[in-house]
Amino acid sequence: MANLIDLDLLNNQLVEFPAEINKLTNLTHLDLQINRLTVLSPQISNLGKLKRLYISGNQLTQLTPEIGKLTNLTSLYLFGNRLTELPSEIGNLTNLTRLCLFGNQLNSLPIELLQLSNLIELYLHNNEELGIPPEILGPELKQTLVFGSNKKAKTPANPADILEYYFRTLQEPSLPLNQAKVILVGEGKVGKTSLLNRLIDNEFNAKEDQTKGIEIRRWPIQLENEEINLNVWDFGGQEIMHATHQFFLTKRSIYVLVLDSRQSAEANRLEYWLRMIQSFGGDSPVIVVCNQCDQQAMDLNWTGLKAKYPFIKDFVRQASCKKNVGIEEVKKKIQGAVTGLPHIKDLVPKTWFHIKDSLEDQKENGLDCLSIDDYRSLCTSKLVTEETDQDLLVNFLNDLGVMLHYGDHQVLCDLNILNPQWVTQGVYAIINHPDLLRKRNGIVTLADLEYILDKKRYPAHRRRFIADMMCKFELCYSFGESQNDTYMVPSLLSENEQDTGAWDGALGLQYKYDPLPAGIISRFIVRMHAYISQNTYWKNGVVLISENGKNRALVKADPADNLVAIQVNGEENGRRAFLELIRADFRKIHASPKREGVKELVPLPNKPKVTVSYQHLVTLEKAGLEEFIPEGTDKIYSVKPLLDGVEAPQDRTPQEMDDEKEFLRDVVKDYSGHLRRQTLLTAKVSSDIKEVAKHGFKATAMNQAILNTLIDAITRDNLQFARAIQVVEEKVEEIRPQLEVDKKNEIMKLVGQLRQADKKQAPGLIDQMNTLVWGAAGSGLWAVIAQGLNYL
């Protein structure tokens, strides 16, 4: 035992540090995660060769100063404890490259952290008392790793920037943020504006004009003897305005979804709005207010909705602006949501508030937008001279709703929007212009914008911004020789269906909705415009042509039947591939905002009006049934030909695995590009994982710390090769414990192949993976996986 170098005691319910460990002076890796330790023994200093120390998920309230003697440490995991401070000796760990401290109760940081010159990753999230804004902290640990649904790893924030901000704010005057953005959404005429007037002014006007576009009001509230300023955004509910709402739905906000109690959940489009919030607002809290209860009380599946959409913080089941009922309850719910915002008490340099106040004054004086250069000049005049600070501030102002900034867009990033009405009114002016609809069939040029938009409010150098906004949010696309001067707005196309020729014998597929999403074909046309065949399109349909010109596809919406029908003809060998290209794009449309309950239907040959669920066909094939009689016909059909028309046998999966399959395709493509010397292995990994995935195993809960331990181990020596192994581990995480024995063996074989191959590519990885004792995570399947990971 004296020569032991790796020791894993993860998840063993240890209540004290085992004294015997102090004698293992050759240890380089020690894992004590997910135990019940309250104290870390000072004798840990005996382990001077330690390089990786994991103590996350315990109950530590303090860290022994002796930690500073472990000068060989490169990774230190302390997240998920109860630490309130760190010893100054931590500054001696100058070899540290990763330090994980998120999810503690830290109220201060020692200045000695600045001595960690080799630190590459520092995670301090969810330590509210430190007052460091999320923009400074950067992505969380899980967002920097490629696994599961996280397809694109984000770059961690620079530790030097985090620490510099923290210690600078201690020295210069700072104030708590005490501001937040509240967004009111819902259908038209549900009483959003009336609710806002009651909340702020305690007034009610039965003849209140319907909100057009967006209105923003400031609402100061008292919270724990402090004034909190809320920027409240009231969104118009008309259908035509929904397309522009996505411009302004942001994360780190509070959403108030207002319903009309007189209408059903379907009429209120309750789940449509919840999905919109989920897509654009992330995990922002939502308060659902059932308004106009004076006329009829509303009954919803309260429990089911909260289970399905866990970001719903509260319901106000009965509210009436007219009778002044439930308004105080709404206020209290909003106050409670504000209290729960993690950033509300963040300390912000006083100079930032000076800039914010100046921008708000300029907006009050009629300024609609501000160039990035003018913004930087303003910052410099207010003594915020560093460009990095200016960039952090612009994101901060965006989240507060003071102004809008699209920093991730190459063109839009050059302009900051102070007045959102400037954008929405510009877009509405284009969409509602009669000439574009009647004479131009949806085509608009920059020259057209000169007479469509007000010249004074939209000068020549600003008009392109409106068109670029519409492109970014899939309301139009640019085309032609002068790519950025001519645009197509599909929502302005004629309703009249064009002649598309004969489609007899075409390969067919349909999407059935409840209801058909507004503008879905417009979005599809924008996304697939490069494939449009000879300008054959209308408001609800389009004809596409494949890259090689050998296949054509007709994609057409039928609003009356709530479906989209796809037909592909041309060369037999290319039909399925072209159909998959179209399906892949619809999957992306269905994902943002997320749409549930979309049914994929396969029309029967020679009887296209009778359809069968694609998922039902997959289920029949999985059950070994080769033939069946579809509902609506008395003829026997073979399962395989119907499925083969849509997807190759090796690619077929139940619907719940579609996202994982898309992820796998992206990973394998990326992996092959970076590691061409392992092309054959990549193909084998892809094939084996698809074999495992196609059986439709459902996700099962698993301790995140265990998965993070594995990911950290496999990424230390060979980040490129780790991508393939991460895919495997993600698949393992999803597999149900009730798997049959042969599938357990299949997984063991797959993991074993990866490990054997890795002996040739990164020998150090095997030793690190041998330290993982997965059996501790549970019995049954996990014990089998442990054998697969540790049998070498």
C-alpha positions in Angstrom: 0.0 0.0 0.0 2.9 2.4 0.6 3.5 2.6 -3.1 -0.1 3.3 -4.0 -0.4 6.4 -6.2 -4.2 6.5 -6.9 -6.9 6.2 -4.2 -10.6 6.7 -4.8 -12.9 6.8 -1.8 -15.8 8.5 -3.6 -19.3 8.1 -2.1 -18.4 6.1 0.9 -20.2 8.1 3.6 -17.0 8.9 5.4 -17.5 11.2 8.3 -13.8 11.9 9.1 -10.5 11.9 7.2 -9.1 8.3 7.4 -5.8 8.6 9.3 -4.3 5.7 7.3 -4.2 7.9 4.2 -1.5 10.1 5.8 0.9 7.2 5.3 0.4 6.9 1.6 3.1 9.4 0.8 3.3 8.4 -2.9 -0.3 9.3 -3.7 -0.7 11.5 -6.7 -4.5 11.2 -7.0 -6.9 11.3 -4.1 -10.7 11.3 -4.5 -12.8 11.9 -1.4 -15.9 13.3 -3.2 -19.5 12.8 -2.0 -18.8 11.9 1.6 -19.7 13.6 4.9 -16.4 15.2 5.9 -16.6 18.3 8.0 -12.9 18.8 8.6 -9.8 18.1 6.4 -7.0 16.7 8.5 -3.8 18.9 8.7 -1.9 15.7 8.2 -2.9 15.8 4.5 0.3 17.9 4.2 2.2 14.5 4.3 0.9 13.8 0.8 3.4 16.1 -0.9 3.3 14.3 -4.2 -0.5 14.9 -4.7 -1.3 16.3 -8.1 -5.1 16.0 -8.0 -7.3 16.3 -4.9 -11.1 16.0 -5.0 -13.1 16.9 -1.9 -16.3 18.1 -3.5 -19.7 17.3 -2.2 -18.7 17.2 1.5 -19.6 19.4 4.4 -16.4 21.3 4.9 -16.8 24.7 6.6 -13.1 25.6 6.6 -9.9 24.5 4.8 -6.8 23.6 6.8 -3.8 26.0 6.2 -1.7 22.8 5.7 -3.3 22.6 2.2 -0.6 25.1 1.2 2.1 22.5 1.6 0.7 20.4 -1.3 2.7 22.4 -3.8 2.5 19.8 -6.6 -1.3 20.1 -6.9 -2.5 20.9 -10.4 -6.3 20.3 -9.8 -8.2 21.1 -6.6 -11.9 20.4 -6.4 -13.8 21.9 -3.5 -17.2 22.6 -4.9 -20.4 21.8 -3.1 -19.1 22.4 0.5 -19.9 25.1 3.1 -16.6 27.0 3.0 -17.0 30.7 4.0 -13.3 31.6 3.5 -10.0 30.2 2.2 -6.6 30.2 4.1 -4.0 32.5 2.7 -1.7 29.5 2.3 -3.7 28.5 -0.8 -1.5 31.0 -2.6 1.4 28.6 -2.2 -0.2 26.2 -4.7 1.5 27.8 -7.7 1.2 24.7 -9.9 -2.6 24.8 -9.8 -4.2 24.9 -13.2 -7.8 24.2 -12.2 -9.5 25.4 -8.9 -13.2 24.6 -8.5 -14.9 26.5 -5.6 -18.5 26.9 -6.9 -21.5 26.2 -4.7 -19.9 27.2 -1.4 -20.7 30.1 1.0 -17.6 32.2 0.4 -17.8 35.8 1.6 -14.2 36.8 0.8 -11.2 35.7 -1.1 -7.5 36.0 0.1 -5.3 38.3 -1.9 -2.8 35.4 -2.1 -4.9 33.9 -4.9 -3.1 36.4 -7.2 0.0 34.3 -6.8 -1.5 31.4 -8.7 0.2 32.3 -12.0 -0.4 29.0 -13.7 -4.2 29.0 -13.0 -6.2 28.4 -16.2 -9.6 27.7 -14.8 -11.3 29.2 -11.7 -14.9 28.5 -10.9 -16.5 30.7 -8.2 -20.1 30.5 -9.3 -22.9 30.3 -6.7 -21.0 32.2 -4.0 -23.5 35.1 -3.8 -21.7 36.9 -1.0 -18.6 37.5 -3.2 -20.8 39.7 -5.4 -19.1 38.8 -8.7 -21.4 39.1 -11.7 -21.9 36.1 -14.0 -20.4 38.1 -16.9 -17.1 38.1 -14.9 -17.3 34.5 -13.7 -17.9 33.3 -17.3 -19.2 29.7 -18.1 -19.7 27.2 -15.4 -17.6 24.0 -15.3 -20.2 21.9 -16.9 -20.4 24.4 -19.8 -16.7 24.1 -20.6 -16.9 20.3 -21.0 -18.1 18.5 -24.1 -20.6 15.8 -23.1 -24.3 15.0 -23.2 -26.4 17.8 -24.7 -23.5 20.3 -24.4 -22.3 20.1 -27.9 -20.0 23.1 -28.0 -17.7 23.6 -25.0 -17.3 27.2 -23.9 -14.0 28.8 -23.0 -13.5 29.4 -19.3 -13.1 32.9 -18.0 -9.6 34.1 -17.4 -8.9 33.7 -13.7 -6.7 36.8 -13.7 -9.7 38.8 -15.0 -12.0 37.4 -12.3 -9.6 38.1 -9.5 -8.6 41.5 -10.8 -12.3 42.5 -10.9 -13.0 41.2 -7.4 -10.0 42.9 -5.7 -10.5 46.1 -7.7 -14.2 46.4 -6.6 -13.0 46.1 -3.0 -10.7 49.1 -3.4 -12.9 51.4 -5.5 -16.4 52.6 -4.6 -19.0 50.0 -5.4 -22.8 49.6 -5.0 -25.1 46.6 -4.9 -26.8 46.0 -8.3 -30.3 46.2 -6.8 -31.9 46.1 -10.3 -33.6 43.5 -12.4 -35.6 43.1 -15.6 -39.3 41.9 -15.5 -41.0 40.8 -18.7 -44.8 40.6 -19.1 -45.9 38.2 -21.8 -49.1 36.6 -23.0 -51.8 36.8 -25.7 -53.4 40.1 -26.7 -56.2 41.5 -24.5 -55.4 39.3 -21.5 -54.7 42.4 -19.3 -50.9 42.7 -19.2 -51.0 46.5 -19.3 -53.8 46.7 -16.8 -51.9 44.5 -14.4 -48.8 46.7 -14.8 -50.9 49.8 -14.1 -52.3 48.2 -11.0 -48.9 47.1 -9.7 -47.2 50.4 -10.2 -49.9 53.1 -9.9 -52.9 51.1 -8.4 -55.0 52.4 -11.3 -57.4 50.6 -13.7 -58.8 51.9 -17.0 -61.4 49.7 -18.6 -60.8 51.3 -21.9 -57.0 50.8 -21.9 -55.5 50.9 -25.4 -54.0 47.6 -26.5 -50.2 47.7 -26.3 -48.5 47.9 -29.7 -45.0 46.6 -29.6 -43.3 47.1 -26.3 -43.7 49.5 -23.4 -41.0 49.8 -20.7 -41.7 51.2 -17.2 -39.6 51.6 -14.1 -41.0 50.1 -10.9 -39.2 50.8 -7.6 -40.0 48.3 -4.9 -38.8 47.9 -1.3 -37.0 44.7 -0.4 -35.3 44.1 3.0 -35.3 47.9 3.6 -33.6 48.6 0.3 -35.0 50.0 -2.9 -34.8 47.7 -5.9 -35.5 49.1 -9.4 -37.3 46.9 -11.8 -37.3 47.6 -15.5 -40.7 46.1 -16.5 -41.2 45.2 -20.2 -44.8 45.0 -21.4 -45.1 43.0 -24.7 -48.0 43.4 -27.1 -49.8 40.1 -27.6 -50.8 40.4 -31.3 -49.7 37.6 -33.5 -47.7 39.7 -35.9 -45.6 41.0 -32.9 -44.6 37.5 -31.7 -41.9 37.3 -34.3 -40.1 40.3 -32.8 -40.5 39.3 -29.2 -37.6 37.0 -29.5 -35.4 40.1 -30.0 -35.8 41.0 -26.4 -36.5 37.8 -24.4 -33.4 37.5 -22.2 -31.9 35.3 -19.5 -31.5 36.5 -15.9 -34.9 38.1 -16.0 -38.3 37.5 -14.2 -41.2 36.5 -16.5 -44.8 37.2 -15.7 -47.1 35.1 -18.0 -50.6 36.6 -17.9 -53.6 34.5 -18.8 -57.2 35.3 -19.4 -59.2 33.2 -16.9 -62.2 33.3 -19.2 -60.3 31.3 -21.8 -58.9 27.8 -21.9 -55.2 27.0 -21.5 -55.2 26.3 -25.3 -56.8 29.6 -26.1 -54.2 31.4 -23.9 -51.5 29.4 -25.7 -50.1 28.7 -22.2 -47.5 26.1 -23.3 -46.5 28.1 -26.3 -45.4 30.9 -24.1 -43.8 28.6 -21.5 -41.7 27.1 -24.3 -40.8 30.5 -25.6 -39.6 31.5 -22.2 -37.7 28.2 -21.8 -35.9 28.7 -25.1 -34.9 32.4 -24.7 -35.0 32.9 -20.9 -33.2 29.8 -19.8 -34.0 29.0 -16.1 -35.4 32.5 -15.4 -38.2 32.3 -12.9 -41.8 32.5 -14.2 -44.9 33.6 -12.4 -48.2 32.6 -14.0 -51.1 35.1 -13.3 -54.7 34.0 -14.1 -56.2 37.4 -14.7 -59.9 38.5 -15.1 -61.1 36.1 -12.5 -64.0 38.4 -11.7 -65.7 36.9 -14.7 -64.6 33.3 -14.4 -62.1 31.4 -12.3 -59.5 29.4 -14.1 -58.7 25.7 -13.6 -55.3 24.3 -14.7 -53.3 21.3 -14.0 -51.1 23.2 -11.6 -49.1 20.3 -10.4 -48.5 18.9 -13.9 -47.4 22.2 -15.3 -44.9 22.8 -12.5 -43.5 19.3 -13.0 -43.2 19.8 -16.8 -41.8 23.4 -16.5 -39.8 23.5 -13.3 -38.8 27.1 -13.9 -42.4 28.1 -12.9 -41.9 29.7 -9.5 -45.5 30.4 -8.6 -49.1 30.7 -9.7 -51.5 33.5 -8.9 -54.7 31.5 -9.5 -57.1 34.4 -9.1 -56.4 38.0 -10.1 -58.6 40.8 -11.3 -57.4 44.2 -12.2 -60.9 45.5 -12.4 -61.8 44.3 -8.8 -58.3 44.8 -7.5 -58.2 41.1 -6.5 -54.9 39.2 -6.2 -52.7 42.2 -7.0 -50.9 42.2 -3.7 -50.3 38.5 -4.1 -48.7 39.2 -7.6 -46.5 41.9 -5.9 -45.3 39.4 -3.2 -44.6 36.7 -5.8 -42.5 39.1 -7.9 -40.7 40.3 -4.8 -40.0 36.7 -3.9 -38.6 36.0 -7.4 -36.4 39.1 -7.2 -35.0 37.9 -3.8 -34.1 34.6 -5.5 -32.1 36.2 -8.4 -28.5 35.3 -7.8 -27.1 38.6 -9.2 -29.4 41.0 -7.4 -26.8 41.8 -4.7 -23.7 41.8 -7.0 -21.3 44.6 -6.3 -20.9 46.9 -9.3 -18.4 49.7 -9.6 -20.0 53.1 -9.0 -18.8 54.3 -12.3 -20.9 51.7 -14.1 -24.0 53.3 -12.6 -22.9 56.7 -13.9 -22.8 55.3 -17.4 -26.2 53.5 -17.0 -27.8 56.8 -15.8 -26.3 58.7 -18.7 -27.7 56.2 -21.2 -31.1 56.3 -19.6 -31.1 60.1 -19.8 -30.2 60.0 -23.5 -33.0 57.6 -24.1 -35.4 59.9 -22.3 -34.2 62.7 -24.6 -35.2 60.6 -27.7 -32.0 58.8 -28.6 -32.9 55.4 -30.1 -29.5 53.8 -30.6 -25.8 54.3 -29.9 -22.9 53.1 -32.0 -20.3 51.0 -30.2 -17.7 53.8 -30.8 -19.9 56.4 -29.1 -20.6 53.9 -26.3 -16.9 53.5 -25.7 -16.4 57.2 -25.7 -19.1 57.6 -23.1 -17.4 54.9 -21.0 -14.0 56.7 -21.2 -15.6 60.0 -20.2 -16.9 58.3 -17.1 -13.5 56.8 -16.2 -14.2 53.3 -17.4 -11.3 53.1 -19.8 -10.4 49.4 -20.2 -12.1 47.8 -23.2 -12.6 44.6 -21.3 -14.6 46.5 -18.6 -16.6 48.2 -21.3 -17.5 44.8 -22.8 -18.5 43.5 -19.4 -20.6 46.5 -18.8 -22.5 46.3 -22.1 -23.6 42.7 -21.2 -24.6 43.9 -17.8 -26.7 46.7 -19.3 -28.3 44.2 -21.7 -29.4 41.9 -18.9 -30.9 44.8 -17.0 -32.9 45.9 -20.0 -31.2 49.3 -20.2 -30.1 48.6 -23.7 -29.8 45.8 -26.2 -26.5 44.5 -27.4 -25.9 41.5 -29.7 -22.2 40.9 -29.1 -22.3 37.5 -30.7 -23.3 38.9 -34.1 -20.6 40.1 -36.5 -22.7 43.0 -37.8 -25.3 43.8 -35.0 -22.6 44.1 -32.4 -21.7 47.6 -33.7 -24.9 49.1 -32.5 -26.6 49.3 -29.1 -30.3 49.7 -28.9 -31.7 52.1 -26.3 -35.3 52.1 -27.4 -36.6 48.7 -28.5 -39.5 50.4 -30.2 -37.1 51.7 -32.8 -36.4 48.1 -33.8 -40.0 46.8 -33.6 -41.5 49.8 -35.4 -39.0 49.5 -38.2 -39.7 45.8 -38.6 -43.5 46.3 -38.5 -43.2 49.1 -41.1 -41.6 46.6 -43.5 -43.9 43.7 -42.7 -47.1 45.8 -43.0 -46.2 47.8 -46.1 -48.9 47.2 -48.7 -46.5 47.5 -51.7 -44.3 44.7 -50.6 -47.3 42.3 -50.2 -49.2 43.3 -53.3 -46.6 44.3 -55.9 -43.2 42.9 -54.8 -44.1 39.4 -53.5 -42.0 39.8 -50.4 -38.9 41.2 -52.0 -37.4 44.4 -50.4 -34.2 46.2 -51.1 -32.2 48.7 -49.1 -33.3 51.3 -51.6 -37.0 50.4 -50.7 -36.3 51.1 -47.0 -35.6 54.7 -47.9 -39.3 55.3 -48.5 -40.7 52.6 -46.2 -38.8 53.9 -43.1 -38.9 57.4 -41.6 -35.7 59.1 -43.0 -35.0 61.1 -39.9 -35.4 58.3 -37.4 -33.8 55.7 -39.7 -30.9 57.4 -41.5 -29.2 55.6 -44.4 -26.4 54.2 -42.2 -28.9 52.6 -39.8 -31.4 51.0 -42.2 -29.3 47.9 -42.9 -29.3 47.2 -39.2 -33.1 46.6 -39.3 -32.7 44.2 -42.2 -29.8 42.4 -40.5 -32.0 42.0 -37.3 -34.7 40.4 -39.4 -32.1 38.0 -40.9 -30.6 37.1 -37.6 -34.1 36.1 -36.3 -35.1 34.2 -39.5 -37.7 36.7 -40.6 -35.9 37.2 -44.0 -32.8 36.4 -46.0 -30.5 38.2 -48.4 -29.9 37.0 -51.9 -28.8 38.1 -55.3 -25.5 39.4 -56.7 -25.4 42.2 -54.1 -26.1 39.8 -51.3 -26.8 42.4 -48.6 -28.9 44.8 -50.6 -31.9 42.6 -51.5 -34.0 40.6 -49.1 -36.9 38.2 -49.2 -39.5 38.3 -46.4 -41.4 35.0 -46.7 -44.3 36.2 -44.5 -45.1 38.7 -47.2 -45.3 36.1 -50.0 -48.6 35.5 -51.8 -51.1 33.0 -50.4 -51.6 31.7 -54.0 -49.9 28.3 -54.4 -47.6 28.0 -57.5 -47.7 25.2 -60.0 -45.1 22.7 -58.8 -45.7 19.9 -61.3 -46.5 16.2 -60.7 -45.4 14.4 -57.5 -46.8 11.0 -58.2 -44.7 8.3 -56.6 -42.7 10.7 -54.5 -41.2 9.8 -51.1 -43.4 11.4 -48.5 -43.3 12.5 -44.9 -45.5 14.7 -42.8 -45.3 16.7 -39.5 -48.5 16.9 -37.5 -48.9 19.8 -35.0 -51.4 20.9 -32.4 -51.6 23.6 -33.5 -49.5 24.5 -36.6 -46.9 27.0 -35.4 -47.3 30.5 -36.9 -44.6 31.3 -39.4 -43.0 27.8 -39.5 -42.8 27.7 -43.3 -41.4 31.2 -43.3 -38.6 30.1 -41.0 -38.0 27.0 -43.1 -37.7 29.1 -46.3 -35.2 31.4 -44.7 -33.1 28.6 -43.4 -33.2 26.6 -46.6 -33.2 29.4 -49.1 -30.0 28.2 -50.8 -31.9 25.1 -52.1 -34.9 27.0 -53.5 -35.7 25.8 -57.0 -36.4 28.6 -59.5 -38.0 31.0 -57.1 -40.9 28.5 -56.6 -42.3 29.6 -53.2 -45.5 31.0 -51.7 -46.6 31.9 -48.2 -47.2 28.3 -47.2 -44.9 26.3 -49.4 -41.6 26.0 -51.3 -39.9 23.7 -53.8 -36.2 22.8 -53.1 -33.6 21.2 -55.3 -30.7 19.1 -54.1 -27.1 20.2 -54.6 -26.5 17.8 -57.5 -29.8 18.8 -59.1 -31.1 15.2 -59.2 -33.8 15.5 -56.5 -36.6 18.0 -55.8 -38.7 18.4 -52.7 -42.0 20.0 -52.1 -42.6 21.3 -48.6 -46.0 22.6 -48.0 -48.0 23.7 -44.9 -51.7 23.0 -44.5 -53.0 25.4 -41.8 -56.5 23.8 -41.8 -55.1 20.3 -41.0 -52.2 21.6 -38.8 -49.6 19.7 -40.8 -46.5 20.2 -43.0 -46.2 17.7 -45.9 -42.9 16.8 -47.5 -42.5 15.1 -50.9 -39.2 14.1 -52.5 -38.9 12.9 -56.1 -36.1 12.4 -58.6 -33.2 9.9 -58.4 -34.1 7.0 -56.1 -30.7 6.8 -54.5 -30.8 10.4 -53.4 -34.3 10.7 -52.1 -33.6 9.5 -48.6 -30.5 11.7 -48.1 -32.4 14.8 -49.3 -35.3 14.0 -47.1 -32.9 13.7 -44.1 -31.5 17.1 -44.9 -35.0 18.6 -44.6 -35.8 16.6 -41.5 -32.6 17.8 -39.8 -33.6 21.4 -40.4 -37.1 20.8 -39.0 -35.6 19.3 -35.9 -33.7 22.5 -35.4 -36.8 24.6 -35.9 -38.7 22.3 -33.4 -35.9 22.8 -30.9 -36.1 26.7 -30.8 -38.5 27.3 -29.2 -38.8 23.7 -28.1 -42.0 22.0 -29.4 -43.4 18.9 -28.0 -46.0 16.6 -29.4 -45.0 17.0 -33.0 -45.8 13.7 -34.8 -43.8 12.5 -37.7 -46.1 10.6 -40.1 -45.3 8.3 -43.1 -47.9 8.3 -45.9 -48.8 4.8 -47.2 -47.8 4.0 -50.8 -50.7 4.5 -53.3 -52.8 5.8 -50.4 -51.1 9.0 -49.3 -54.1 10.3 -47.3 -53.6 7.4 -44.8 -50.5 7.9 -42.6 -48.7 5.9 -40.0 -46.6 7.3 -37.1 -42.9 6.9 -37.9 -42.3 6.1 -34.2 -44.9 3.4 -34.3 -43.1 1.8 -37.2 -39.8 1.9 -35.3 -41.6 0.2 -32.4 -43.0 -2.5 -34.6 -39.6 -3.2 -36.1 -38.0 -3.3 -32.6 -40.7 -5.8 -31.5 -39.9 -8.1 -34.5 -43.2 -7.5 -36.3 -42.6 -7.5 -40.0 -46.2 -6.7 -41.2 -49.3 -4.9 -39.9 -52.6 -3.5 -41.0 -52.7 0.4 -40.6 -55.8 2.1 -39.3 -57.8 3.4 -42.2 -57.1 0.5 -44.5 -57.7 -3.3 -44.7 -54.4 -4.0 -46.6 -51.4 -5.6 -45.0 -48.2 -3.5 -45.3 -44.6 -4.5 -44.6 -42.9 -2.4 -41.9 -39.4 -2.3 -43.3 -40.0 -0.7 -46.7 -42.0 2.1 -45.0 -39.1 2.8 -42.6 -36.4 2.3 -45.2 -37.9 5.1 -47.3 -37.3 7.6 -44.5 -34.1 6.4 -42.8 -31.5 3.6 -43.2 -31.8 0.7 -40.8 -28.6 1.5 -38.9 -29.8 5.1 -38.4 -33.2 4.4 -37.0 -33.9 5.4 -33.4 -36.9 6.1 -31.3 -37.7 9.8 -31.0 -36.2 10.3 -27.6 -32.8 9.4 -29.0 -32.8 12.0 -31.9 -30.9 14.6 -30.0 -28.3 12.1 -28.9 -27.9 10.9 -32.5 -27.5 14.4 -33.8 -24.8 15.0 -31.1 -23.1 11.8 -32.0 -22.9 12.9 -35.6 -21.4 16.3 -34.7 -18.9 14.7 -32.4 -17.8 12.0 -34.9 -17.4 14.6 -37.6 -15.3 16.9 -35.4 -13.4 14.0 -33.9 -12.4 12.7 -37.4 -11.2 16.2 -38.4 -8.9 16.5 -35.5 -7.6 12.9 -35.3 -7.3 11.6 -38.8 -4.8 9.0 -37.7 -7.6 7.4 -35.8 -10.2 7.4 -38.6 -10.8 3.6 -38.4 -11.3 3.8 -34.6 -13.7 6.7 -35.0 -15.8 4.7 -37.4 -15.9 1.8 -34.9 -16.8 4.1 -32.1 -19.6 5.6 -34.1 -20.9 2.2 -35.2 -20.9 0.8 -31.7 -22.5 3.8 -30.1 -25.2 3.8 -32.7 -25.8 0.2 -32.0 -26.2 0.9 -28.3 -28.3 4.1 -28.9 -30.8 2.5 -31.3 -32.3 0.4 -28.6 -33.9 3.6 -27.1 -32.5 3.5 -23.6 -34.0 6.3 -21.5 -31.9 8.7 -19.4 -31.5 7.9 -15.7 -30.4 10.2 -12.9 -26.8 10.0 -11.9 -24.6 12.0 -9.5 -23.1 14.8 -11.5 -19.9 14.8 -9.4 -19.2 11.2 -10.4 -19.5 12.1 -14.1 -17.3 15.2 -13.6 -14.7 13.0 -12.0 -14.6 10.7 -15.0 -14.5 13.7 -17.4 -11.7 15.3 -15.6 -9.7 12.1 -15.6 -10.0 11.4 -19.3 -9.3 15.0 -20.3 -6.1 15.5 -18.4 -3.7 13.8 -20.8 -5.4 13.7 -24.2 -8.2 16.2 -24.7 -8.8 15.3 -28.4 -9.2 11.6 -27.8 -11.3 12.3 -24.7 -14.1 13.5 -26.9 -14.9 10.0 -28.2 -14.8 8.5 -24.7 -17.0 11.3 -23.4 -19.7 10.3 -25.9 -19.5 6.7 -24.6 -19.8 7.8 -21.0 -22.8 9.9 -21.9 -24.4 7.0 -23.5 -23.6 4.9 -20.4 -25.2 7.5 -18.2 -28.5 7.2 -20.1 -28.8 3.5 -20.0 -31.4 2.1 -17.7 -30.3 -0.3 -14.9 -32.8 -2.8 -16.1 -30.8 -3.6 -19.2 -30.5 -7.2 -20.3 -27.1 -8.9 -19.7 -26.1 -9.0 -23.4 -26.4 -5.2 -23.6 -24.3 -4.8 -20.4 -21.6 -6.9 -22.1 -21.9 -4.8 -25.2 -21.2 -1.6 -23.2 -18.2 -3.3 -21.5 -16.9 -4.3 -24.8 -17.2 -0.8 -26.2 -15.5 0.8 -23.2 -12.8 -1.8 -23.3 -12.1 -1.2 -27.0 -11.6 2.5 -26.3 -9.2 1.8 -23.4 -7.2 -0.7 -25.4 -6.9 1.7 -28.3 -5.9 4.5 -25.9 -2.9 2.5 -24.7 -1.3 3.2 -28.0 -2.4 6.8 -28.2 -2.2 8.1 -24.6 -0.7 5.6 -22.1 -1.1 7.9 -19.1 -4.9 7.9 -19.6 -5.2 4.2 -18.6 -3.6 4.7 -15.2 -5.9 7.6 -14.5 -9.0 5.7 -15.5 -8.0 2.8 -13.3 -8.6 5.0 -10.3 -12.4 5.3 -10.9 -14.3 3.0 -8.6 -17.7 3.2 -10.3 -19.1 0.4 -8.2 -19.6 2.9 -5.4 -22.1 4.7 -7.5 -24.6 1.9 -7.2 -25.3 -1.7 -7.7 -26.3 -3.8 -10.7 -25.4 -2.1 -13.9 -22.8 0.2 -12.3 -21.0 -2.7 -10.9 -20.7 -4.2 -14.3 -19.5 -0.9 -15.8 -16.9 -0.7 -13.0 -15.5 -4.0 -14.2 -15.4 -2.7 -17.7 -13.5 0.4 -16.6 -11.1 -1.3 -14.2 -10.4 -4.8 -15.6 -7.1 -3.8 -17.2 
